């Protein structure tokens, strides 16, 4: 085969051009990008907002887990009137944490264990819960803070809360229900037959009917608040059961239930004078556009329909990330590295801070940024299940969405490091 002598020269020129282009300034960088960012401590929330959603692009980055405390603390310090924190975690387990931060016994690590979510068994979350405990110890009653979960994927602590209530208002019924709900537990729930799950569902229907029928009598022996919690515990257990009975619609039902439960928390706390709630969960739950290729309607979409402008969603995106996730194939937690480029993160690639906030209303003042945030971007989206080969294909660690439709603002992390789950 004959080779032209010019080809090596042309190849060298092309390679040189590639190298030089890599050294040149990124064409996507926005002029005076610093004008459109702020620190986390200076995030400003409109006065009429009721629910603030804080998303995380992965469940396994230190910086994203620390944001929970940093933002909640900043809101308190800046008098944003946010006193309620809700996590994408078990409702019943969340009440165990709330008891701890309200002066209960034990340790922050033990309290976190009640969520039964390994992604939260980290030093960052332990520090957050301990901080809430210490804050409440010194706070006046009207300044105290509260912790909730709004998820329904566990049984144990919701069952405990429900049966504890019956110990107060109707011990005989409580003993009967304890026997009937024996197999409704975190340890056994995945080994139950469909017949057993349906039986649990019937029992929960009976319990909810009993509570509704005897509300006046039960409230006399307790309080309206404890009654409301008892009914909600039963409701959460029924949601868990419905998920088992409708596996094909699991994602759709779960996000609907997440929204329903968050609405319950918002209304319950509003009646106590707490008008704003901060929710923290995965980007896929808090974004407003149901962008997931799985085709389910996101919690954030429900909240957007329910609250409109009173729901304020803050997403997160990453440039370079080393994160931890569970490899379900090996059943081991592993660290993975990904690099992410899209027009949005690249626009801020030369700003100095590692972590910063971009308010989309402010960003819209720049025509260049407006064009970016109103067009589709591939943004990091990783759950707690990942494989090494997925790093090779961007479609497996990003999701395509229009930023200013999905969120009201975004926090960008340039270099993110992995969490370390405590066994």
C-alpha positions in Angstrom: 0.0 0.0 0.0 1.3 3.4 -1.0 1.4 6.2 1.7 1.6 9.9 0.8 4.6 11.7 2.4 2.2 14.5 3.2 0.0 12.5 5.5 2.4 12.3 8.5 2.8 16.1 8.2 -1.0 16.6 8.1 -1.5 14.3 11.0 1.1 16.2 13.0 -0.7 19.5 12.2 -4.1 18.1 13.3 -2.6 16.7 16.6 -1.0 20.1 17.3 -4.3 21.9 16.7 -6.0 19.5 19.1 -3.4 20.2 21.8 -3.5 24.0 21.3 -7.3 24.0 21.4 -7.1 22.1 24.7 -4.9 24.8 26.1 -7.0 27.7 24.9 -9.8 29.3 26.8 -13.1 27.4 26.9 -15.4 29.1 24.4 -18.3 28.3 26.7 -17.0 30.3 29.6 -19.2 33.3 30.4 -17.7 36.7 30.7 -17.6 38.0 34.2 -19.2 34.7 35.4 -18.5 35.7 39.1 -21.4 38.2 38.8 -23.9 35.4 38.5 -22.8 33.2 41.4 -23.0 33.5 45.2 -21.8 31.5 48.2 -24.1 28.9 49.7 -24.4 31.1 52.8 -26.0 33.8 50.7 -28.8 31.8 48.9 -31.9 34.0 49.0 -35.3 32.4 49.1 -38.5 34.4 48.1 -40.6 35.2 51.1 -43.8 33.4 50.0 -42.0 30.0 49.4 -43.4 27.1 51.4 -41.2 24.2 50.3 -37.5 24.4 49.3 -36.2 21.3 47.5 -32.5 20.6 47.7 -31.3 18.0 45.2 -28.2 15.9 45.1 -26.7 14.6 41.8 -25.4 11.5 43.6 -26.0 10.0 47.0 -22.3 9.4 47.5 -20.4 12.7 47.6 -19.1 14.4 50.7 -19.8 17.9 49.4 -23.4 17.1 48.6 -24.1 15.6 52.0 -22.5 18.5 53.8 -24.8 20.9 51.9 -27.7 19.6 54.0 -26.3 21.1 57.2 -24.6 24.1 55.5 -27.8 25.3 53.8 -30.2 24.5 56.7 -27.8 26.3 59.1 -27.5 29.3 56.7 -31.3 29.6 56.4 -31.6 29.6 60.2 -28.8 32.2 60.6 -30.3 34.4 57.8 -33.7 34.3 59.4 -35.4 32.6 56.4 -37.9 31.1 58.9 -37.0 27.5 58.0 -37.3 25.3 61.1 -38.3 22.0 59.5 -35.9 19.6 57.7 -37.2 16.7 55.6 -35.0 14.0 54.1 -35.6 11.3 51.5 -35.7 8.7 54.2 -38.1 6.6 56.3 -40.9 8.5 58.0 -40.9 6.4 61.1 -37.1 6.4 61.3 -37.2 10.2 60.9 -39.2 10.5 64.0 -36.6 8.5 66.0 -34.1 11.2 64.8 -36.5 13.9 65.8 -36.8 12.5 69.3 -33.0 12.4 69.6 -32.5 16.1 68.5 -35.3 17.0 70.8 -33.4 15.8 73.9 -33.7 12.1 73.6 -31.2 9.5 74.7 -28.6 7.7 72.6 -26.2 9.0 70.0 -26.5 10.7 66.6 -25.1 7.6 64.9 -27.7 5.4 66.6 -30.5 7.7 65.7 -29.4 7.7 62.0 -29.5 4.0 62.0 -33.3 4.2 62.4 -33.5 5.4 58.8 -32.1 2.0 57.7 -30.5 3.7 54.6 -26.8 3.0 54.3 -26.2 6.1 52.2 -26.8 8.2 55.4 -24.4 6.3 57.6 -21.6 8.8 57.1 -19.6 11.2 59.2 -21.3 14.1 57.4 -24.8 13.0 58.4 -23.7 12.1 61.9 -22.3 15.7 62.3 -25.5 17.1 60.9 -27.8 15.3 63.3 -25.4 16.0 66.3 -25.5 19.7 65.3 -29.3 19.7 65.3 -29.3 18.1 68.7 -26.8 20.7 70.1 -28.7 23.5 68.5 -32.0 22.5 70.1 -30.4 22.1 73.5 -29.6 25.8 73.5 -32.7 27.1 71.5 -35.9 28.6 72.9 -39.1 26.7 72.1 -40.1 28.9 69.2 -36.6 28.5 67.6 -36.3 24.7 67.9 -35.9 22.7 64.7 -37.6 19.5 63.6 -36.5 16.4 61.5 -38.7 14.3 59.3 -38.5 11.6 56.6 -41.1 11.3 53.9 -40.3 7.9 52.4 -42.3 4.8 52.9 -39.9 1.9 52.0 -39.6 0.6 55.5 -42.0 -0.8 58.1 -40.4 -1.1 61.5 -40.5 2.4 63.1 -43.8 3.4 61.6 -45.2 0.2 63.1 -43.6 1.0 66.4 -45.1 4.5 66.4 -48.6 3.1 65.5 -48.5 0.3 68.2 -47.1 2.7 70.8 -50.1 4.9 70.2 -52.5 2.0 70.7 -50.8 1.2 74.0 -52.1 4.6 75.2 -55.6 4.6 73.7 -56.7 1.0 73.3 -54.3 -1.7 74.6 -56.5 -4.6 73.6 -56.8 -3.5 70.0 -53.1 -2.8 70.0 -52.2 -6.4 71.1 -54.5 -7.7 68.4 -52.9 -5.6 65.7 -49.4 -6.4 66.9 -50.1 -10.1 66.2 -51.7 -9.4 62.8 -48.7 -7.2 61.7 -46.1 -9.6 62.9 -44.7 -10.2 59.4 -44.7 -6.5 58.5 -41.1 -5.9 59.3 -37.9 -4.7 57.5 -36.3 -8.1 57.9 -39.1 -10.2 56.5 -41.0 -7.9 54.1 -39.2 -9.0 50.9 -39.8 -12.7 51.6 -43.6 -12.4 52.0 -46.0 -14.0 49.6 -48.5 -11.9 47.7 -51.2 -13.5 49.9 -49.4 -12.4 53.1 -48.9 -8.8 51.7 -52.6 -8.6 50.8 -53.5 -9.7 54.3 -51.3 -7.0 55.8 -53.0 -4.5 53.5 -56.4 -5.6 54.9 -55.2 -5.2 58.5 -54.0 -1.7 57.8 -57.4 -0.8 56.2 -59.0 -2.1 59.4 -56.6 -0.1 61.6 -57.3 3.1 59.6 -61.0 2.5 59.9 -60.7 2.0 63.6 -58.8 5.2 64.0 -61.2 7.2 62.0 -64.2 5.7 63.8 -62.8 6.4 67.3 -61.0 9.6 66.7 -62.9 11.6 69.3 -62.5 8.9 72.0 -58.8 8.3 71.2 -58.0 12.0 71.1 -59.4 12.4 74.6 -56.9 9.9 75.8 -54.0 11.4 73.8 -53.9 14.6 71.7 -54.9 15.7 68.2 -51.2 15.7 67.2 -50.4 12.2 68.4 -53.6 11.0 66.7 -52.5 12.6 63.5 -49.2 10.9 63.7 -50.8 7.5 64.4 -53.0 7.7 61.3 -50.0 8.8 59.3 -47.9 5.8 60.5 -50.7 3.5 59.3 -50.9 5.4 56.0 -47.1 5.0 55.5 -47.3 1.3 56.2 -50.1 0.9 53.7 -48.0 2.8 51.1 -45.2 0.4 51.7 -47.6 -2.5 51.2 -49.1 -1.0 48.0 -45.6 -0.7 46.6 -45.2 -4.5 47.0 -48.5 -5.1 45.4 -47.8 -2.8 42.4 -44.1 -3.5 41.6 -44.7 -2.5 37.9 -45.6 1.1 39.0 -43.1 1.3 41.9 -41.3 4.5 40.8 -44.6 6.2 39.8 -46.2 5.4 43.1 -43.2 6.1 45.2 -42.8 9.7 44.0 -46.5 10.3 44.3 -46.3 9.1 47.9 -43.2 11.2 48.6 -45.2 14.2 47.5 -48.3 13.2 49.5 -46.2 12.7 52.6 -44.3 15.9 52.2 -47.6 17.8 51.8 -48.8 16.2 55.1 -45.6 17.4 56.8 -46.0 20.9 55.4 -49.6 21.2 56.5 -48.9 19.7 59.9 -46.0 22.0 60.6 -47.8 25.1 59.2 -50.5 24.6 61.8 -47.7 24.8 64.4 -46.5 28.1 63.0 -43.7 26.7 60.7 -44.3 28.1 57.3 -41.2 26.9 55.4 -39.9 23.4 55.0 -36.5 22.3 53.5 -36.5 18.9 51.7 -33.3 17.1 50.7 -33.3 14.2 48.3 -32.0 13.1 44.9 -32.2 15.5 42.0 -34.6 13.1 40.3 -37.2 13.6 43.0 -36.9 17.4 43.4 -36.8 18.5 39.7 -40.1 19.7 38.3 -40.1 18.2 34.8 -40.2 14.5 35.3 -37.1 14.2 33.0 -36.3 10.6 33.9 -36.2 8.2 31.0 -38.1 5.7 33.3 -41.2 7.7 32.5 -42.5 8.4 36.0 -43.9 11.7 37.3 -41.4 13.2 39.8 -42.2 14.4 43.3 -41.0 17.8 42.2 -43.6 17.8 39.4 -46.4 17.1 41.8 -45.1 19.8 44.1 -44.9 22.3 41.3 -48.5 21.6 40.4 -49.6 21.9 44.0 -47.6 24.9 45.2 -46.6 26.7 42.0 -44.1 29.5 42.7 -44.2 28.5 46.4 -42.1 25.5 45.6 -38.4 26.5 45.1 -36.2 23.8 43.6 -32.4 23.9 43.9 -30.6 21.2 41.9 -26.9 20.2 42.0 -24.4 19.4 39.2 -20.8 18.3 39.2 -17.8 18.8 37.1 -15.3 16.2 38.3 -16.7 13.7 40.8 -15.4 10.7 42.7 -18.4 9.2 44.4 -19.4 6.1 46.3 -22.2 3.8 45.3 -23.4 0.3 45.7 -22.4 -2.2 43.1 -25.4 -4.6 43.4 -23.6 -7.1 41.3 -20.9 -7.6 43.9 -23.1 -6.2 46.8 -20.2 -4.0 47.7 -19.8 -0.2 48.0 -17.2 1.1 45.6 -15.7 4.5 44.5 -16.2 5.6 40.9 -14.8 8.6 39.0 -16.7 10.6 36.3 -16.0 13.8 34.4 -18.9 15.9 33.4 -19.1 18.7 30.8 -22.2 20.6 29.7 -22.7 24.2 28.7 -23.9 25.1 32.1 -21.0 23.8 34.2 -18.5 24.8 31.6 -19.8 28.4 31.7 -18.5 28.6 35.2 -15.3 26.5 34.8 -13.0 29.4 35.6 -14.6 30.8 38.7 -12.5 30.4 41.8 -14.9 28.7 44.4 -15.2 25.0 44.4 -18.9 25.2 45.4 -21.2 28.0 44.4 -24.8 28.8 43.8 -26.4 30.1 40.5 -29.8 31.7 40.8 -31.5 31.3 37.5 -33.4 34.6 37.7 -30.1 36.4 38.1 -28.5 34.3 35.4 -31.2 35.3 33.0 -29.8 38.8 33.0 -27.0 37.4 30.8 -28.1 36.5 27.3 -25.3 33.9 27.1 -26.4 32.3 30.3 -30.1 32.5 29.4 -29.5 30.6 26.2 -27.7 27.9 28.3 -30.3 27.5 31.1 -33.2 27.3 28.7 -31.7 24.6 26.5 -31.3 20.9 27.3 -28.2 20.0 29.3 -26.8 16.6 30.2 -26.6 16.8 34.0 -25.1 14.3 36.5 -27.7 11.9 37.8 -26.5 8.9 39.7 -28.5 6.8 42.1 -27.2 4.4 44.7 -26.5 1.6 42.2 -23.6 1.8 39.8 -21.2 -0.3 37.8 -17.7 0.5 36.5 -18.7 0.1 32.9 -21.3 2.9 33.3 -18.5 5.4 33.6 -17.7 4.9 29.9 -21.1 6.1 28.6 -22.4 9.5 29.6 -26.0 8.4 29.2 -25.6 6.2 32.2 -24.6 8.9 34.6 -26.4 12.0 33.3 -29.9 12.9 32.5 -31.0 15.5 29.9 -33.2 18.3 31.1 -33.8 22.0 30.7 -32.2 23.6 33.8 -34.5 26.6 34.3 -37.6 24.5 33.8 -36.4 21.8 36.2 -35.0 24.1 38.9 -35.0 27.7 40.2 -31.3 27.6 40.8 -28.4 25.2 40.9 -25.4 24.5 43.1 -22.3 23.5 41.1 -19.4 21.5 42.6 -16.2 21.5 40.6 -14.3 18.8 42.5 -16.4 16.3 44.5 -15.1 13.6 46.8 -16.6 10.2 47.9 -18.4 9.5 51.1 -17.4 6.6 53.3 -20.3 4.6 54.6 -19.8 3.4 58.1 -20.6 -0.3 58.4 
